[in-house]
Amino acid sequence: MVCRIYDVAGATLEHYDKVDGILGPEKPDGALCHIAGMLDGRLQVIEVWESPEHIEAYMATLGPALQEAELPEPSISEFEVHRLDWL
């Protein structure tokens, strides 16, 4: 499992909602958890995926949606998940 954290300076919840509207409600293949909110005026998105391959496959869909919503370029952190529970 992989956790990916997107820190998006200059993005708002309105940007996030626009991307969400473009992508629709379907859960991507391999996605286990998705959390979004603001921290110190910066959009934070935290996701847990089954594998890096699932992330890469989803980026083909997510990338164009981010461009359409005019989101600034995120800073991305990633780590291997040791444990995931409390869902």
Secondary structure, DSSP 4 states (H G I P E B T S, - for coil): -EEEEEEEET--HHHHHHHHHHH-SPPPTTEEEEEEEEETTEEEEEEEES-HHHHHHHHHHHHHHHHHTTPPPPEEEEEE-S-----
